[in-house]
Amino acid sequence: MNRQPLIDDDGEVRELTSEDFKRMRPISEFPELQFLVKRDRPPEQHPKTKLTIQLDSVVVDFFKAHGEGWQTEINAVLHKYVESKSTYLP
């Protein structure tokens, strides 16, 4: 069985064949590589709560017009409001 190298002289990875896939082994067979296995996200200091909220359409349209990240922007605005009104946040 003559196996082709996965990487050519230019450093490009060739297309994998069905034979390549047959020879693959799961990462669990390599204990020294377990640090590469993705685990759950670390807990956030201030985790977010998923909820349903109804807002006026003019408010939603305003934030959506700013493009991607509009929900994060709403959160930031509300966060600043809470900070200005209370000592609830650390």
KOLPA-701794 format. One record per residue: y, z, x of N, C-alpha, C in turn. Coordinates in pm, whole numbers, padded with zeros to 5 digits, always signed. Example, Ala and Ser with C-alpha at 12.3 -4.5 7.8 and 13.67 -1.06 7.14 Angstrom:
KOLPA-701794
-00569+00780+01319-00450+00780+01230-00330+00780+01320 -00225+00708+01285-00106+00714+01367+00003+00787+01290 
***
This chain:
KOLPA-701794
-00117+00000+00085+00000+00000+00000+00123+00000+00090 +00203-00104+00083+00322-00119+00165+00444-00086+00079 +00505+00031+00107+00620+00073+00027+00749+00024+00089 +00835-00029+00004+00966-00073+00051+01058+00048+00062 +01147+00049+00159+01246+00157+00165+01335+00150+00041 +01382+00265-00004+01469+00268-00121+01610+00220-00089 +01649+00233+00038+01784+00197+00079+01776+00087+00185 +01861-00015+00169+01862-00125+00266+01952-00092+00385 +01966-00186+00478+02044-00164+00600+02192-00138+00571 +02240-00186+00457+02380-00166+00420+02401-00035+00344 +02294+00041+00320+02305+00167+00248+02298+00151+00098 +02264+00032+00051+02254+00007-00093+02114+00045-00142 +02107+00108-00257+01979+00146-00315+01926+00026-00395 +01801-00008-00369+01743-00122-00440+01700-00081-00579 +01672-00178-00664+01624-00151-00799+01484-00089-00789 +01463+00018-00866+01333+00085-00863+01231+00006-00942 +01108+00007-00892+00999-00065-00957+00914+00034-01036 +00821-00019-01114+00730+00068-01189+00644+00149-01092 +00613+00093-00977+00536+00167-00876+00617+00285-00821 +00747+00264-00803+00833+00375-00757+00828+00489-00858 +00839+00455-00986+00838+00558-01089+00704+00630-01095 +00595+00559-01071+00463+00622-01073+00449+00725-00960 +00514+00701-00848+00505+00793-00733+00599+00913-00743 +00691+00909-00837+00788+01019-00849+00719+01147-00894 +00772+01260-00845+00721+01391-00880+00836+01476-00934 +00809+01568-01024+00917+01651-01079+00976+01745-00974 +01102+01778-00993+01170+01865-00897+01104+02002-00892 +01033+02041-00997+00966+02171-00998+00860+02181-00888 +00815+02068-00834+00718+02069-00725+00784+02092-00589 +00916+02106-00588+00990+02127-00465+01073+02255-00476 +01010+02372-00451+01081+02499-00469+01210+02507-00388 +01212+02442-00273+01331+02448-00187+01451+02374-00248 +01427+02296-00353+01535+02220-00418+01574+02278-00553 +01521+02394-00589+01549+02450-00721+01697+02480-00741 +01772+02497-00632+01915+02522-00646+01988+02402-00705 +01924+02286-00704+01985+02166-00760+01967+02155-00911 +01877+02236-00966+01849+02229-01109+01967+02289-01183 +02021+02213-01276+02137+02261-01352+02095+02373-01446 +02171+02477-01440+02146+02591-01528+02260+02601-01628 +02252+02698-01718+02358+02716-01815+02491+02739-01746 +02597+02705-01818+02731+02726-01763+02754+02875-01744 +02831+02910-01642+02863+03052-01626+02951+03097-01743 +02939+03223-01781+03020+03269-01895+03168+03262-01861 +03247+03219-01958+03391+03210-01939+03453+03347-01957 +03566+03368-01889+03635+03495-01902+03686+03511-02045 +03737+03403-02103+03786+03405-02240+03719+03290-02315 +03597+03312-02365+03526+03202-02432+03599+03157-02559 +03582+03033-02591+03644+02978-02711+03551+02997-02830 +03611+03004-02948+03537+03019-03072+03550+02891-03151 +03436+02835-03189+03436+02714-03269+03461+02752-03414 +03556+02682-03477+03586+02712-03617+03640+02588-03686 +03651+02599-03816+03712+02493-03896+03845+02544-03944 +03949+02463-03927+04083+02504-03966+04150+02385-04035 +04230+02415-04133+04303+02308-04201+04449+02315-04158 +04500+02203-04109+04639+02192-04066+04705+02080-04143 +04836+02089-04156+04909+01980-04219+04887+01852-04140 +04875+01741-04210+04849+01615-04143+04960+01577-04046 +05084+01615-04074+05194+01584-03982+05173+01655-03848 +05118+01776-03852+05090+01851-03729+04979+01783-03651 +04871+01749-03719+04758+01683-03653+04801+01548-03596 +04873+01470-03674+04919+01339-03627+05008+01351-03504 +05093+01453-03502+05181+01476-03388+05100+01496-03260 +05002+01586-03266+04922+01615-03147+04830+01500-03110 +04770+01435-03209+04682+01321-03180+04759+01207-03113 +04887+01194-03146+04969+01088-03086+04984+01107-02935 +04960+01227-02887+04968+01253-02743+04843+01207-02670 +04742+01164-02744+04621+01110-02683+04516+01216-02655 +04427+01181-02563+04314+01267-02530+04361+01406-02490 +04289+01506-02535+04323+01644-02503+04414+01709-02606 +04429+01644-02720+04521+01697-02821+04477+01833-02875 +04347+01858-02884+04300+01988-02932+04329+02097-02830 +04316+02064-02703+04348+02158-02596+04497+02190-02599 +04577+02089-02628+04721+02110-02637+04755+02204-02752 +04691+02188-02867+04713+02280-02979+04677+02422-02936 +04565+02438-02867+04524+02570-02820+04629+02630-02727 +04685+02549-02637+04786+02597-02543+04912+02643-02617 +04954+02566-02718+05072+02603-02797+05048+02735-02869 +04931+02749-02931+04899+02873-03001+04888+02991-02904 +04834+02965-02788+04820+03069-02685+04958+03121-02645 +05052+03030-02621+05188+03071-02585+05254+03151-02697 +05228+03110-02820+05284+03182-02934+05231+03326-02939 +05101+03340-02923+05041+03474-02925+05097+03559-02811 +05110+03500-02692+05166+03574-02578+05309+03620-02607 +05385+03538-02674+05525+03573-02702+05539+03679-02811 +05438+03695-02893+05447+03786-03007+05371+03918-02989 +05286+03926-02888+05203+04046-02880+05151+04071-02741 +05072+04175-02731+05004+04209-02606+04854+04195-02624 +04812+04105-02716+04669+04085-02743+04595+04027-02624 +04663+03942-02548+04593+03872-02440+04613+03944-02308 +04509+03947-02228+04520+04011-02095+04606+03927-02002 
***
